[in-house]
């Protein structure tokens, strides 16, 4: 909630607390085993961060799509290699009507053919291209799993933070209610003007709105976690002890190659080799082996009348063929298409690398600011806690000045409520600042290619 500078200064002069909060963007899943589901069906159950991350990775659509890409890439590797394995084909057929004249090939009952590639330089490039494609698909799978782990971790940490803020806001709401009661009594007794009572009610209303906002934010994060993990909505209760401390990396820390960037680079190399193979196949010869067995028949035909000797029933032949490309415009067009695909993949890899560098620089700058903001929020919280203790001490023992002329007045009970409200407000601000810093640190971990370091800490908890 935003306030004008004048109203803000008035509230500070009168000792009232302005409640400020900001909207937070929430982050956008295999069911648990029977025991966990049984517990979740009854109500929320404590689920560790490790379990949430594992469930999110298994349930993720992006991960399953990446797994399908890996399976396809595996098949493409086999397809490119299996051309050197002889393929065997069998065909059969019987005549339906009597044949007349010479048909150009001997009539047969069945035919068996064997074919395989013996040697071809372009095929070697096709095989290497398929292998690089498999590596690229594997890197995409790892990248998808890391992205899901990042989303699940952020949502889990945010839910844990919001729950703590809600718990504190509930206490703050009680203090605000007590403050209104005190001001009501003081206003009726003529000690404080009506404006003080109205200001107390405004503070209570702002805290009520803050609680409503936190509840909406809590439901939104719970829905995200339910979508990520596949667990029922509202069934996850974060376990703060399962959240490890996030490693503090900086932008100048030596980065690993991000799996997404590595995948783009491997794919570009794969497309380049495929384009090279498509180009070479237009002018490099290839050697192939072939064999054929034919079982001839004279049923319903007069084929023997065309030969000096009767057609033998068993016919077998083998050979090596040399295919020399001369003019094939379709193949040349295919080579140009492959070259364009390779160029596009290369540019996309360069773009991914540049975007990764930019993201690292932005996150590094952001972390420096967020680190300072978190420190400021923490110091404000400590100051508010110290001021609360001072107020409580003065309420219990007095201010020590007595009733001498010019002595400050004794504190009233409303000072305690104001101090408690302010102390909780500073606690919430500190929790928010810590959450922003945690998300930025996790984002930098991923940008630097160290997401596995975080996952190792999560699984070690």
N, C-alpha and C positions, 0 to 999 in steps of 0.2 A: 504494500500500500504506500503510495507517495503522498506527501504533505507539502504544503507551501512553506517557504522559509519562515514566514511570520508565525504561522501556527506552530511550527516546530519549535521556534525559539520560545514562544509562550508556554508550551508544555514543559520545556526544560526548566524555565524559570519557576514554574509552579511545582516542579518535582514529579510530573507525570511522565510515563514512559510511552513513547510512540512505538507501536508494534510494526515492524517492517518485515516483509518477506517477499520472495521472488519466485516466480513460476520456474519449474525445472522441467526440461525435456526428458522424458523417460525413454528408455531403450526398448526397441522392439523385441520337436521337443519330445519316446519309449516310456512307457509307464514303468513305475517302480514295481518291485516284486509284490507278491500278495500281502506280505506283512505290512509294508509301508503304505500300500493302498488302503488296507483295512484301517490303519491308523488315521490316514488322511480323510477317509470317508466319515470318520467320527468328528474330526475337527483338525485344526492346524497342528502340525507336528514339526519338531525341530529337524531340519534337514541341513546337512553340512554343505559348504561351498563345493567341495569335491564331488558330492553326489549330484548337485545341480549342474555342474559343468559336464559331468559324464552323461547325464540324461539329455542335456541340451545338444551335445555333439551327436548322440545316437538319433535324436528325434529331428535334427535339422534337415530341412529340405535341401539347403545348399550343399550340405555334406553328402547327402544321398545322390544328388545330381553329380557331384564330383566323383563319387564312387562309380557311378555309371560311366563317366568319362574314362576312368581308369580301366574299367572292364573293356570298353570299346577300344582304347589304345592298345591293350594287351592283344585283342583280336586282330588289330591292324598289324602289329608286329608279326604275329603268326601268319597272317595273310601274305605279308611281304617275303617271309622266309620259306613258306610252303610251296612256292613256285618251283623250287629245286627238288621237291619230293614228287616222284612220279604220280600223276593222276591216272586212275583207271576208270574207263567208261565201258559199259556193256549195253548193247542194244540188240533187240531181236524183232523178228517180224516174219510172218508167213504170207504167201501170196493168196489173194482172195479170188481173182479171176485169172484165167490162163493168159500168160504173157506172149506177145508176138514181137519178133524183131530183136535187135541188139539195143540194150538200154544204156550202154556206156560203162557199166560196172557189173561185176558178177552178181547174180542173185544169191542171197545168203539167208540162212536161218537165224544166225546171230553173229554179231561182230564185237570184238573186244579191242580197245585201243589204249595205249599207254603213252603219256606225254610228260615231259619235264624240261625245265630250263637247265642247260649245262653251264653256260657262262654268259654274263652280261654285266658290263661295268655300270650301266644305269641302275640295274637292279640292286647292286651293292649300295648305291646312294639311297634308293628307296628303303632298304632295310635300316640303314643308319638313321634316315629321317623318321621312320616309325619308332625306333628305339628312343630317339630324342622326344618324340611326341608322348611316349609313355612316361618319360621322366617329367615332362611338363605337366601331364595330367596328375601325376603323383604329387608334384609341388602344389598344384591347385587344390588338391584334396587336403594337404597339410594346412594350406592357407585358409581354406574354408573352416577347418576345425579350430584354428587359432582365432578366427573372427568370431565364431560362435562362442568360444570360451571367453573372449573379451566382452561380448554382449551379456553373457550370463553372469560374469563376474561383476560388471558394472551394475546390473539390475539387482543382484544379490546384495552388494554393498550399499546400494541406495535404499533398498527396502530395510536393511538393518539400521541405517541412519534415520530414515523416516520414522521407524518404530520408536527409536530413542527420542526423537523430537516430539512425537505424539505423546509419549509418556511424560515428558517434561512440560508440554503444553497443557496437559490435563491438570498438572499441579498448578501451573500458572493461572489457569482458569479459576481454580478454587481461591487463589490469592486475590484475583480480580473481583470475585464475588464478595469476598470478605472486605475488600477495599470499598466497594459500593455500600455495603452495610454500615461501615464506619462513617463514610461521608454522609450517608443518610441521617445518622444520629447526630453528627456534628452540625449538619445544615438545620435540622429541626431544633437543635439547641442554640442556634444562632452563632456558633463558633466560626463556621466557614460559610462563605457565600454560596449561592446556588450554582455558580459556575464551577466550583470545585466538585460538586456532586455530578454535574453534567460531564465534567472531564473524566471522572471515575467511570461513569457509565460508558463513555466513548472508549476508554481503555479496555473495558470488559468486552465491548462489542468487537473491537479490533482483534482481541485474543480469540473470541468466538469464531470470527472469520478465518483467522490463522488456523485454528483447529479444523475447520471445514476444508480448508485448502490442503492441509496435511492428510486428511482422510481421503480426499479425492486423489491426491498423489500416491497414497498408499495403495488404493484400489488399482490405479493405472499400472503401477510396478508389479503388483501381484498378477494382473492379467498378462503382462509381458512374460513373467516367469512361468505362468501356466502354459502360455503358448510355446515358450522355449522348451520346457521339459515334458509337456504332455500330462503333467499332474493336474488334479482338479484345482479350480480357482480358489485361492485363499487357504490352500492346504500346506503352504510352505511357511515355516517360522524360522527365520535366520538364526544360526548359531554363531554368535560373535567370535567365539573361541576358534572357529574353523577358518577365520579370515587371517591369513598370514600378513606380515608387514610387507609392503610393496617395496621392492628394491629401488633405490634412488639413483637412477641413471641420468646422465646429462647428454646434451647434444654432441659434445666433443668425445663421448665414449665411443670406442671402436664398434661400428655397427656390423652385424651379420647381414648376409643377403636375405632380404625379406622373401618369403616363399612365393608371394604373388609376383614380385619382380623377377625372381629366378624362373618362374613358370613362363612369363612372357619372353624372357631371353632364350630359354630352351625352345619354345615354340617358334620363335623367329629363326633360330638355327635350323630347326626341323624343316620349316618351309623353304629355307634357302637350299637345303640339300634336295628337297623334292623338286624345286624349280631346276636345279642343275641336272637332275636325272631326266626330267621331261625334255630339257634342251638336248642332252646327249643322245637320247633315244632316237633323235631325228637323223643322226649321222653315224652312230656307232653300231656295228653289227652285233647280233646275239646268236648264240649257238643253242639249239634245242635237240633233244632226243625224242624219237618216236618209235613205237612198235604197234603192229596190228595183227590180229588173228581173225580170220574170216572162215566161217563154216558155210560153204556153198551148197546149193541145192538145185536139182533139175526138175523139181515138182512144178507142174503147171507152166513150164517154159520150154523153149527149144533152143536154149543158149548153146548146146554142144554143136549145133549145126553151123555155128560161126567160127569154130576153132578146128585146127588140124587134129588136135587130140581132145578127148573128153576133159571137161573141167574137173580138176581134183577137188575132193570134198574139203580138204584141209589146206588153208592158205595162210602163210605167216611171213611177215616182212619187218625189218627194222631199218633205222636210218638216222643220220644226224643232219639237221637242216641248218643252214646259215641264212639268217634273215638280214638282208642289207637294205636299209631304208633309202629310198630315192626321193620320191615326192609324196608327201602326205600332209596336205594343208590342214587337216583336222588336228593332227599331232602338233603342228607348229602353233596353231591357235591355242592348244592346250598348254604348250610351253609358255606362251605369253601370259596366259591366265595364271599359271603357277608363279611366274616371276612377279606379277602384280600382287599376288597373295603374300609372297615373301617380303616384298617392299612394305606392305601394310603391316605385317607382323613385326618387322624391324622397327618401324616408326612407333608402333604401340609399345614395344619394349623400351625404347628410349623415353617415351612419354611417361611410362610407369616409373622408371628410374628417377626422372626429374621430379615427378609428383612426390615420390618417397622422400627425396632430399628436402623439398619444400615443407612437407609435413613435419619432418624432424626439426627443421629450423623454427617453424611456428610453435610446435609443442614445447620446444626448449625455452623459447621466450615466454610462453604462457606459464610454464612451470615456475620460472623465476618470480613472476608476479604473484602467482597463486601461493607460492611458498611464503612470500612476504605477507600476503593477505591472511593466510592461515595463522602466521605468527602474531599479527595484529589482533585477530579475533581471539586468539588464545590469551593474549595479554589483557584484552578488555574483559574477558571472562574472569581472569584472576583478580583484576581490579574490582569488578562487580562483587565477587565473592568476598574480597577483603572489606569492601564497603558494607556489605550485609553483616559481616561479623561486627564491624564497628557500630552499626545501628543497633544490633541485638545487645551489645555490651552497654551502650548508652541507655537503652530502654530498661535494662536490668539494674544498672548502677548509677544512672544519671550522667550528665555531661561533665560533672566535676566543677562547674562554675558557680553552683548555688544560685541564689537569687540576687546577687550583687548587681548594681546598675551596669548596664551595657552587656551583661552576660547573655549568651545565646539562649533562646527558649528551649525548654526540654522537648525532646522528640515525642510526637504523638504516635499512637498505634498504627496510623496509616503509613508512617515512614517505613515500618517493617514490611508491610505489604508491597509498597513501591519498590523497596530494595530487593525483595524476593522476586517480584515480577521482572525487574531489570536484570537480576542475576540469571534467571532462566532464559530471558531474551538473548543475553550475550552467549549463553551456552548453545542455544540453537544456531546463532550466527557462526559460532566456532565449529559446530558439527557440519553446517553447510559448506564452510570454507574447506574443511578437511575432506568432504566428499568431492568437491571440485578438484582438489589437489590429487586425490586418489585416482579419479578418472583420467586426469591429464597424465599422471605417471604411468598408468596402464597403457594409455594410448601411445606414449613414447616408447614403452617397452616393445610394443608391437611394431612400431615404425622402425625401431632399431634392430628388429629381428631377434629379440630376446624373449619372446612370449613363452618359449619353452621353460625359461628360468622361473617364470611365475607359476606355470603349471606344475613344475616339480615341487615348488613350495606348497601349492594347494594340495597335491597328493601326499605330501609328507605330513600334513596336519592330521 
